[in-house]
Each structure stands twice: as C-alpha cells, then as structure tokens.
Amino acid sequence: MIYGERVRLRHVERDDLPRFVIWLNDPEVIRGLCLYLPLSKDEEESWYEQALKRPAEERPLCIDARQEDGWELIGNSDFFNIDWRSRNAEIGIFIGDKKFWDQGYGTEVVRLLLQHGFATLNLHRIFLRVFSDNPRAIKAYENIGFMHEGRMRQAEYHENVYHDVLIMSMLRQEWEELMEEKNGSTQNTP
Ligand SMILES: CC(C)(COP(=O)(O)OP(=O)(O)OC[C@H]1O[C@@H](n2cnc3c(N)ncnc32)[C@H](O)[C@@H]1OP(=O)(O)O)[C@@H](O)C(=O)NCCC(=O)NCCS
C-alpha cells in the first residue's frame, strides 16, 4: 500500500471491477479520458487480466479514500509507458465517484504518484496528457507544480469538436525543490 493523508493506493482486486464498470460508463467521468464507447463487465474483466500481466510498476492502483468507518474505493491511477533507460513515465488518474471531486483528492493522489515515482521508482521525469477542455484536471496539475510542456493541436475529438491535448510534466529536480520548500516552510512554522 502507498499511504497519503486521506488516500491510499493499492492493487486492484477482481471485486473492484463492478464499480469501475459503472464509473467508466458515466459520460462525465470518461469525458476527460480516452474512452468513448460503452464498456461491458466482460471487457473490464479482460482489462483486469491484461493488467495482471503488466510489469509490476505499471499495474493499476486503486484509490481508496479514508472514511470514518474504513476505506472507500473512489477511483484508479497508474504509471504506464515507463522508459527505464530515460527514466521517464506517464501517469493517469480518474476519480470515478463524482461526490469526491473538487475536494483535493486528485491533487493528493497525483502528489503520491510523484513521491512514489521519484523516491521509490527512481524516475527522472513524470508526465501526463490532459485534454484542453478539462479545466479541473489542468488546475489540479498546475497547483501541484506541473509545467506546461507542449500542446498537440486538435489531437482529440469528442462532442463534435477537436480539442488540443496538453502535455504537462515534472522533473525530479523540480519535485525535490518543491519538497525542500515544503519542509522548509513546515520547519519555520512556530
Ligand atoms: C481530474 C480529477 C483527477 C481531479 O481530481 P479532483 O479531486 O476533482 O481535483 P482537486 O480537487 O484535487 O483539484 C481540482 C482543482 O480544479 C479546480 N476546478 C474545478 N473545476 C474547475 C473549472 N471548471 N475551472 C477551473 N478550475 C476548476 C478546483 O477548484 C481545484 O482547484 P483549487 O484546489 O485551487 O480550488 C478528477 O476530477 C477526475 O478524475 N475527473 C474525471 C476523469 C479525468 O478527467 N481524469 C484526468 C485525466 S487527465
């Protein structure tokens, strides 16, 4: 398990799949993802079987939120396209349970992924792709400190419109500077 303050990241279990099927058929959730067709339980099962065969570092991670009576599954995140020579990797995230949106959970999860990616996997650069019409996600990544790195013009088509795809990234050194700033400000707090 990878623990944060309000969330933890853990392996996906077969029992989690029915919740994913519900969320990944929700048009509001998949609007920001590369999914656009109805998803069946069988397809999700098949995704799970394939996921188990991925390298350990790239296996998807369930996002659980801490509740008064235990942990509640709220979404999923992962590392993928890890290039071990250049130590680059891409991350993805969705919070499927919309009542958890806009409460800082996504921000906390992405910070945990960065911590895991840099401090445990020893990556050098972590990047993500986000559609230009996903202001919630873009704001969260900007708040964390991701740099805008590039724009693939009109690279995504949905809802009858072509949208740009933004590339945002963080380098290990930038992450370390952010951590130093954070630790410094904590130490200076009376
Ligand atoms: C994108 C996602 C991961 C963000 O997680 P989250 O927990 O909702 O986001 P957070 O609460 O951590 O941060 C959202 C920020 O966007 C802001 N925001 C929300 N709607 C906004 C809008 N329309 N315009 C600008 N900012 C907006 C929030 O106020 C918050 O910023 P703040 O902390 O400065 O107030 C989550 O909403 C999600 O999974 N969405 C569906 C799937 C998806 O789009 N995944 C991302 C693919 S790149």
The ligand as a MOL file (V3000), in Angstrom:
LIG
                    3D

  0  0  0     0  0            999 V3000
M  V30 BEGIN CTAB
M  V30 COUNTS 48 50 0 0 0
M  V30 BEGIN ATOM
M  V30 1 C -9.3870 15.3890 -12.8610 0
M  V30 2 C -9.5040 14.7910 -11.4620 0
M  V30 3 C -8.4690 13.6930 -11.2710 0
M  V30 4 C -9.2020 15.9210 -10.4420 0
M  V30 5 O -9.3830 15.4250 -9.1520 0
M  V30 6 P -10.2200 16.2700 -8.0880 0
M  V30 7 O -10.0710 15.6120 -6.7800 0
M  V30 8 O -11.5880 16.5090 -8.6110 0
M  V30 9 O -9.4010 17.6620 -8.1290 0
M  V30 10 P -8.8620 18.5770 -6.9390 0
M  V30 11 O -9.9880 18.8610 -6.0060 0
M  V30 12 O -7.6390 17.9630 -6.3510 0
M  V30 13 O -8.4240 19.8750 -7.7450 0
M  V30 14 C -9.2960 20.4640 -8.6790 0
M  V30 15 C -8.9810 21.9200 -8.8600 0
M  V30 16 O -9.6610 22.3950 -10.0220 0
M  V30 17 C -10.4980 23.4840 -9.6700 0
M  V30 18 N -11.6190 23.4770 -10.5940 0
M  V30 19 C -12.7300 22.7080 -10.5870 0
M  V30 20 N -13.4980 22.9960 -11.6470 0
M  V30 21 C -12.8470 23.9770 -12.3390 0
M  V30 22 C -13.1340 24.6940 -13.5420 0
M  V30 23 N -14.2450 24.4750 -14.2440 0
M  V30 24 N -12.2290 25.6300 -13.9490 0
M  V30 25 C -11.0730 25.8680 -13.2600 0
M  V30 26 N -10.7620 25.1950 -12.1170 0
M  V30 27 C -11.6380 24.2690 -11.6750 0
M  V30 28 C -10.8420 23.2310 -8.2070 0
M  V30 29 O -11.3050 24.3910 -7.5650 0
M  V30 30 C -9.4780 22.7550 -7.7010 0
M  V30 31 O -8.5810 23.8280 -7.5850 0
M  V30 32 P -8.2530 24.5110 -6.1350 0
M  V30 33 O -7.7260 23.3820 -5.2650 0
M  V30 34 O -7.2160 25.5430 -6.4480 0
M  V30 35 O -9.5480 25.0680 -5.6190 0
M  V30 36 C -10.9380 14.2300 -11.2060 0
M  V30 37 O -11.8680 15.2760 -11.2000 0
M  V30 38 C -11.3270 13.1840 -12.2400 0
M  V30 39 O -10.9270 12.0600 -12.1030 0
M  V30 40 N -12.1090 13.5640 -13.2810 0
M  V30 41 C -12.6110 12.6110 -14.2920 0
M  V30 42 C -11.5150 11.8880 -15.0800 0
M  V30 43 C -10.4350 12.8150 -15.5650 0
M  V30 44 O -10.6820 13.8640 -16.1440 0
M  V30 45 N -9.1660 12.4140 -15.3060 0
M  V30 46 C -7.9990 13.2080 -15.6610 0
M  V30 47 C -7.4970 12.8750 -16.9950 0
M  V30 48 S -6.0560 13.8450 -17.4290 0
M  V30 END ATOM
M  V30 BEGIN BOND
M  V30 1 1 1 2
M  V30 2 1 2 3
M  V30 3 1 2 4
M  V30 4 1 2 36
M  V30 5 1 4 5
M  V30 6 1 5 6
M  V30 7 2 6 7
M  V30 8 1 6 8
M  V30 9 1 6 9
M  V30 10 1 9 10
M  V30 11 2 10 11
M  V30 12 1 10 12
M  V30 13 1 10 13
M  V30 14 1 13 14
M  V30 15 1 14 15
M  V30 16 1 15 16
M  V30 17 1 15 30
M  V30 18 1 16 17
M  V30 19 1 17 18
M  V30 20 1 17 28
M  V30 21 1 18 19
M  V30 22 1 18 27
M  V30 23 2 19 20
M  V30 24 1 20 21
M  V30 25 1 21 22
M  V30 26 2 21 27
M  V30 27 1 22 23
M  V30 28 2 22 24
M  V30 29 1 24 25
M  V30 30 2 25 26
M  V30 31 1 26 27
M  V30 32 1 28 29
M  V30 33 1 28 30
M  V30 34 1 30 31
M  V30 35 1 31 32
M  V30 36 2 32 33
M  V30 37 1 32 34
M  V30 38 1 32 35
M  V30 39 1 36 37
M  V30 40 1 36 38
M  V30 41 2 38 39
M  V30 42 1 38 40
M  V30 43 1 40 41
M  V30 44 1 41 42
M  V30 45 1 42 43
M  V30 46 2 43 44
M  V30 47 1 43 45
M  V30 48 1 45 46
M  V30 49 1 46 47
M  V30 50 1 47 48
M  V30 END BOND
M  V30 END CTAB
M  END
